[in-house]
Amino acid sequence: MRFVTGRSLRLGEGFTQAPFKRRTLLHATSAALAAAMLPTTVRAQSLYPTKAITLIVPNPPGGNTDILARIFSVPLAKALGQPVVVENRAGAGGVIGMTAAARATADGHTLGLGNLSDLVVSRYAQPNVPYDPAKNFAPVSTLAKVSIVVTCLPTFPAKSFQEFLTLAKANPGKYKCGTAGNGTMGHLCLEALQAAAGLDIVHVPYRGGAPALNDLLGGHIDLLIDGSALSQVKAGKLKALAVTAERVAVLPNVPTIGESGVPGFSFGNYWGLLMPAGSPATAVTRINAEIKRLLEQPEIRQQLESAGFSPFASTPVEYGQALQKSYEQIGQLVKKAKITFD
């Protein structure tokens, strides 16, 4: 028998390898058991997402909804470790895109980005909408909100919104206000304003914000209620009389309608992410948490504010409650004014 003396055994020599293997196996087994003992929701959340996320935008490229999608898609993809693919499905006042989002596989890998026009107005202003926003979606998180801007030419006789109210009340039916079309948020805001302030203003609907803006610049209408005029206000080509909900960062000195002679008036729009009903709660929770973190980042907030948005975070429950309130308020307004989409 040969004895080894005067040195330690190297791995692979003699009998030292077997205990090492046993210890390694024991550690691996312990780690596996520990992972198995984690709550199912934690393990599922750690695996989500397992593939690319599709973000459906129910509007054409270049509009507010698309701008929001582009602001969030890249940082959200980085946070999730999977691509976020923006898919524009425009048409029928947002119904085509939101229908696709509602009918997608409820596995947490499809998101819809909607606003009040897509989710609420369409429900009342169009016949046979193939989804119920209150039943066919799982609210995930709000992203941003916006006040609509009331603009006019610098030569318009009213220097403030309060002066405009005085002129409009003294001259019923004289002033023409353009919007991006029947059933748009600008149109709804005008109807709400007329009801709240007792005004008689002629509504001139256009097919989009751009032609309405062109007619305002050309002097063919007196006012415009639409977000498309923001850049022209910054350039000094238009005057902002008021904003419709709360003051915006890019126009800090422009008062709200509520501050300008119509107390309590507030009418804005907001955007949020939704999943098809029945999507995993862990997926909803994960996306909500990531959006909350993104909305706390200064660079994201700066991008939103530069585009005229205000950051607007919420829990899924809060988003669902806000939508329900909007269904009730806007539904009554649409029915009373007999608003329909073109």
C-alpha positions as CSV (number, residue, x, y, z in Angstrom):
1,M,0.0,0.0,0.0
2,R,1.3,3.4,-1.0
3,F,0.9,6.4,1.4
4,V,0.9,10.0,0.2
5,T,2.7,12.3,2.7
6,G,4.0,15.8,2.8
7,R,1.4,17.4,0.5
8,S,-2.3,17.9,0.2
9,L,-4.4,16.0,-2.3
10,R,-5.4,17.8,-5.4
11,L,-8.9,17.6,-6.7
12,G,-9.2,14.3,-8.5
13,E,-6.6,12.5,-6.4
14,G,-7.5,9.8,-3.9
15,F,-10.8,10.1,-2.1
16,T,-11.3,14.0,-1.8
17,Q,-13.5,14.3,-5.0
18,A,-16.5,12.3,-3.6
19,P,-17.2,14.6,-0.6
20,F,-16.9,17.6,-2.9
21,K,-19.4,16.2,-5.3
22,R,-21.8,15.4,-2.4
23,R,-21.5,18.9,-1.1
24,T,-22.1,20.4,-4.6
25,L,-25.1,18.2,-5.1
26,L,-26.5,19.1,-1.6
27,H,-26.2,22.8,-2.4
28,A,-27.8,22.5,-5.8
29,T,-30.7,20.4,-4.2
30,S,-31.1,23.0,-1.5
31,A,-31.3,25.8,-4.0
32,A,-33.9,23.9,-6.1
33,L,-36.0,23.2,-3.0
34,A,-35.8,26.9,-1.9
35,A,-37.0,28.0,-5.4
36,A,-39.8,25.5,-5.2
37,M,-40.9,26.9,-1.9
38,L,-41.3,30.4,-3.3
39,P,-44.9,31.6,-3.7
40,T,-46.3,30.7,-7.1
41,T,-46.9,34.4,-7.9
42,V,-43.3,35.3,-7.1
43,R,-42.0,32.6,-9.4
44,A,-44.5,33.5,-12.2
45,Q,-43.6,37.2,-11.9
46,S,-39.9,36.5,-12.1
47,L,-40.5,34.7,-15.4
48,Y,-42.7,37.4,-17.0
49,P,-42.5,38.5,-19.7
50,T,-41.3,35.5,-21.7
51,K,-41.5,37.1,-25.2
52,A,-42.0,40.5,-26.9
53,I,-44.8,42.8,-25.7
54,T,-47.2,44.1,-28.4
55,L,-48.4,47.7,-27.6
56,I,-51.4,48.4,-29.8
57,V,-52.0,52.1,-30.6
58,P,-55.6,52.7,-32.0
59,N,-54.5,55.9,-33.8
60,P,-52.3,56.8,-36.7
61,P,-48.6,57.6,-36.2
62,G,-47.8,61.1,-35.1
63,G,-50.8,61.8,-32.9
64,N,-50.7,62.2,-29.1
65,T,-51.4,58.5,-28.4
66,D,-48.5,57.5,-30.8
67,I,-46.2,60.0,-29.2
68,L,-46.9,58.5,-25.7
69,A,-46.3,55.0,-27.0
70,R,-42.9,56.0,-28.4
71,I,-41.9,57.8,-25.2
72,F,-42.6,54.7,-23.1
73,S,-41.8,51.8,-25.4
74,V,-38.0,51.9,-25.3
75,P,-37.5,52.4,-21.5
76,L,-40.3,49.9,-20.8
77,A,-38.6,47.3,-23.0
78,K,-35.3,47.9,-21.2
79,A,-37.0,47.5,-17.8
80,L,-38.7,44.2,-18.8
81,G,-35.8,42.7,-20.7
82,Q,-38.1,42.1,-23.8
83,P,-38.9,44.2,-26.9
84,V,-42.0,46.4,-26.8
85,V,-43.4,46.5,-30.3
86,V,-45.6,49.5,-31.1
87,E,-48.4,48.5,-33.5
88,N,-50.6,51.2,-35.0
89,R,-54.1,50.0,-35.8
90,A,-56.0,53.2,-36.7
91,G,-59.6,53.6,-37.8
92,A,-63.2,54.0,-36.7
93,G,-62.4,56.4,-33.9
94,G,-60.1,54.0,-32.1
95,V,-62.5,51.1,-32.3
96,I,-60.4,48.9,-34.6
97,G,-57.3,49.1,-32.5
98,M,-59.1,48.6,-29.1
99,T,-61.0,45.7,-30.5
100,A,-57.8,44.0,-31.5
101,A,-56.4,44.7,-28.0
102,A,-59.6,43.3,-26.3
103,R,-59.5,40.1,-28.4
104,A,-55.8,39.4,-28.0
105,T,-54.6,36.4,-26.1
106,A,-54.9,37.2,-22.4
107,D,-51.4,36.1,-21.5
108,G,-50.0,39.5,-20.4
109,H,-48.1,40.1,-23.7
110,T,-50.5,42.5,-25.3
111,L,-51.2,46.0,-24.2
112,G,-53.7,48.6,-25.5
113,L,-53.0,52.3,-25.1
114,G,-56.3,54.1,-25.0
115,N,-57.7,57.5,-24.1
116,L,-61.2,58.7,-23.3
117,S,-62.2,59.1,-26.9
118,D,-61.2,55.5,-27.8
119,L,-62.6,53.9,-24.6
120,V,-65.5,56.0,-23.5
121,V,-66.9,58.2,-26.3
122,S,-66.8,55.4,-28.8
123,R,-69.0,53.4,-26.5
124,Y,-71.8,55.9,-26.8
125,A,-71.2,57.7,-30.1
126,Q,-70.9,54.6,-32.3
127,P,-73.4,51.8,-32.8
128,N,-72.4,48.1,-32.3
129,V,-69.0,48.7,-30.8
130,P,-67.7,45.1,-30.4
131,Y,-66.3,45.5,-27.0
132,D,-67.3,46.9,-23.6
133,P,-64.4,48.9,-22.1
134,A,-65.7,48.2,-18.6
135,K,-65.8,44.4,-19.1
136,N,-63.3,43.4,-21.8
137,F,-60.2,45.1,-20.4
138,A,-58.1,44.8,-17.3
139,P,-56.8,48.3,-16.3
140,V,-53.1,48.4,-15.8
141,S,-52.0,52.0,-15.3
142,T,-52.6,55.5,-16.4
143,L,-49.7,57.3,-18.1
144,A,-50.4,60.9,-18.8
145,K,-53.2,63.5,-18.9
146,V,-53.6,66.7,-20.9
147,S,-55.6,69.9,-20.8
148,I,-57.1,71.0,-24.1
149,V,-56.1,74.5,-25.2
150,V,-58.6,77.1,-26.3
151,T,-56.8,79.3,-28.9
152,C,-57.6,82.2,-31.1
153,L,-55.7,84.6,-33.4
154,P,-53.7,87.4,-31.7
155,T,-56.1,89.9,-33.3
156,F,-59.2,88.4,-31.6
157,P,-61.0,91.1,-29.6
158,A,-60.9,89.2,-26.3
159,K,-57.6,89.4,-24.5
160,S,-58.6,86.8,-21.9
161,F,-61.1,84.0,-21.6
162,Q,-63.2,86.1,-19.2
163,E,-63.5,88.8,-21.9
164,F,-64.5,86.1,-24.4
165,L,-67.3,84.9,-22.1
166,T,-68.6,88.5,-22.0
167,L,-68.5,88.8,-25.8
168,A,-70.1,85.3,-26.3
169,K,-73.0,86.0,-23.9
170,A,-73.7,89.3,-25.5
171,N,-73.6,87.9,-29.1
172,P,-75.2,84.4,-29.1
173,G,-74.5,82.4,-32.3
174,K,-71.9,84.9,-33.5
175,Y,-68.6,83.0,-32.7
176,K,-67.5,79.9,-34.5
177,C,-65.4,77.3,-32.7
178,G,-63.5,74.6,-34.6
179,T,-62.7,71.1,-33.3
180,A,-61.0,68.0,-34.8
181,G,-64.4,66.5,-35.5
182,N,-67.7,65.3,-34.1
183,G,-67.3,63.2,-31.0
184,T,-63.7,64.3,-30.3
185,M,-62.6,65.5,-26.9
186,G,-62.5,69.1,-28.2
187,H,-66.2,68.8,-29.3
188,L,-67.2,67.3,-26.0
189,C,-65.4,70.0,-24.2
190,L,-67.2,72.7,-26.2
191,E,-70.6,71.1,-25.4
192,A,-69.7,70.9,-21.7
193,L,-68.6,74.5,-21.7
194,Q,-71.8,75.7,-23.4
195,A,-73.9,73.9,-20.9
196,A,-71.9,75.1,-17.9
197,A,-71.6,78.8,-19.0
198,G,-74.9,79.1,-20.9
199,L,-73.2,79.9,-24.2
200,D,-74.4,79.7,-27.8
201,I,-71.3,79.0,-29.9
202,V,-71.4,77.6,-33.4
203,H,-69.5,74.3,-33.6
204,V,-67.5,73.7,-36.8
205,P,-66.2,70.1,-36.9
206,Y,-63.2,69.2,-39.1
207,R,-61.6,65.9,-40.1
208,G,-58.7,66.2,-37.8
209,G,-56.8,68.9,-35.9
210,A,-54.6,70.0,-38.8
211,P,-57.4,71.3,-41.1
212,A,-59.0,73.0,-38.1
213,L,-55.8,74.7,-37.2
214,N,-55.3,75.9,-40.8
215,D,-58.7,77.5,-40.8
216,L,-58.1,79.2,-37.5
217,L,-54.8,80.6,-38.9
218,G,-56.6,81.7,-42.0
219,G,-59.3,83.6,-40.0
220,H,-62.2,81.3,-41.1
221,I,-63.2,80.4,-37.5
222,D,-62.8,82.4,-34.2
223,L,-61.7,79.8,-31.8
224,L,-60.1,76.3,-31.7
225,I,-60.4,73.7,-28.9
226,D,-57.7,71.2,-29.8
227,G,-54.2,70.2,-28.7
228,S,-52.8,70.6,-32.2
229,A,-52.4,74.4,-31.7
230,L,-49.8,74.2,-28.9
231,S,-46.8,74.6,-31.2
232,Q,-48.4,77.7,-32.9
233,V,-49.0,79.2,-29.4
234,K,-45.3,78.7,-28.6
235,A,-44.4,80.3,-31.9
236,G,-46.6,83.4,-31.2
237,K,-48.9,82.8,-34.1
238,L,-51.8,82.0,-31.9
239,K,-53.0,83.2,-28.5
240,A,-54.1,80.8,-25.8
241,L,-57.1,82.0,-23.9
242,A,-57.4,79.1,-21.4
243,V,-56.7,75.5,-20.8
244,T,-59.6,73.2,-20.1
245,A,-58.5,71.2,-17.0
246,E,-55.3,72.1,-15.1
247,R,-52.4,74.4,-16.0
248,V,-49.7,72.8,-18.2
249,A,-46.0,73.1,-17.7
250,V,-45.3,74.5,-21.2
251,L,-48.0,77.3,-20.8
252,P,-47.6,78.1,-17.1
253,N,-49.2,81.5,-17.3
254,V,-52.3,80.4,-19.2
255,P,-55.2,80.0,-16.7
256,T,-57.8,77.3,-16.7
257,I,-61.4,77.8,-17.7
258,G,-62.3,77.1,-14.0
259,E,-60.1,80.1,-13.0
260,S,-61.6,82.3,-15.8
261,G,-65.2,82.7,-15.0
262,V,-66.6,79.1,-15.0
263,P,-66.0,77.9,-11.5
264,G,-65.5,74.2,-11.1
265,F,-65.2,73.5,-14.8
266,S,-62.6,70.9,-15.7
267,F,-62.5,68.8,-18.9
268,G,-59.4,67.0,-20.0
269,N,-58.2,63.8,-21.5
270,Y,-56.0,61.0,-20.1
271,W,-54.3,57.9,-21.4
272,G,-53.7,54.5,-19.9
273,L,-52.5,51.0,-20.6
274,L,-54.9,48.0,-20.5
275,M,-54.7,44.3,-21.1
276,P,-57.4,41.9,-22.3
277,A,-59.7,40.8,-19.5
278,G,-58.4,37.7,-17.8
279,S,-54.7,38.6,-18.2
280,P,-52.5,37.3,-15.3
281,A,-52.6,39.5,-12.3
282,T,-48.8,39.2,-12.0
283,A,-48.4,40.7,-15.5
284,V,-50.7,43.6,-14.6
285,T,-48.8,44.2,-11.3
286,R,-45.4,44.0,-13.1
287,I,-46.2,46.5,-15.8
288,N,-47.9,48.9,-13.3
289,A,-44.8,48.8,-11.1
290,E,-42.5,49.5,-14.1
291,I,-44.7,52.4,-15.3
292,K,-44.7,53.9,-11.9
293,R,-40.9,53.8,-11.8
294,L,-40.6,55.3,-15.3
295,L,-42.9,58.2,-14.3
296,E,-40.6,59.1,-11.5
297,Q,-37.6,59.5,-13.8
298,P,-36.9,63.2,-14.6
299,E,-36.1,62.5,-18.3
300,I,-39.4,60.8,-18.9
301,R,-41.3,63.6,-17.1
302,Q,-39.4,66.2,-19.2
303,Q,-40.4,64.4,-22.4
304,L,-44.0,64.3,-21.4
305,E,-44.2,67.9,-20.3
306,S,-42.4,69.1,-23.4
307,A,-45.1,67.4,-25.5
308,G,-47.9,69.1,-23.4
309,F,-48.7,66.1,-21.2
310,S,-48.7,65.9,-17.4
311,P,-47.4,62.7,-15.8
312,F,-50.3,60.7,-14.4
313,A,-49.6,57.5,-12.4
314,S,-52.2,55.3,-10.8
315,T,-52.8,51.8,-9.5
316,P,-54.9,49.4,-11.6
317,V,-57.8,49.9,-9.2
318,E,-57.6,53.7,-9.4
319,Y,-57.5,53.6,-13.2
320,G,-60.6,51.4,-13.3
321,Q,-62.4,53.8,-11.0
322,A,-61.5,56.8,-13.1
323,L,-62.7,55.1,-16.2
324,Q,-66.0,54.2,-14.5
325,K,-66.5,57.9,-13.5
326,S,-65.7,59.0,-17.1
327,Y,-68.3,56.5,-18.5
328,E,-70.9,58.1,-16.4
329,Q,-70.0,61.7,-17.0
330,I,-69.2,61.5,-20.7
331,G,-71.9,59.1,-21.4
332,Q,-74.5,61.6,-20.2
333,L,-72.9,64.4,-22.2
334,V,-72.8,62.4,-25.5
335,K,-76.4,61.3,-25.1
336,K,-77.7,64.8,-24.2
337,A,-75.8,66.5,-27.1
338,K,-76.7,63.6,-29.5
339,I,-73.1,63.3,-30.5
340,T,-72.1,60.7,-33.2
341,F,-68.9,60.0,-34.9
342,D,-68.7,61.0,-38.6
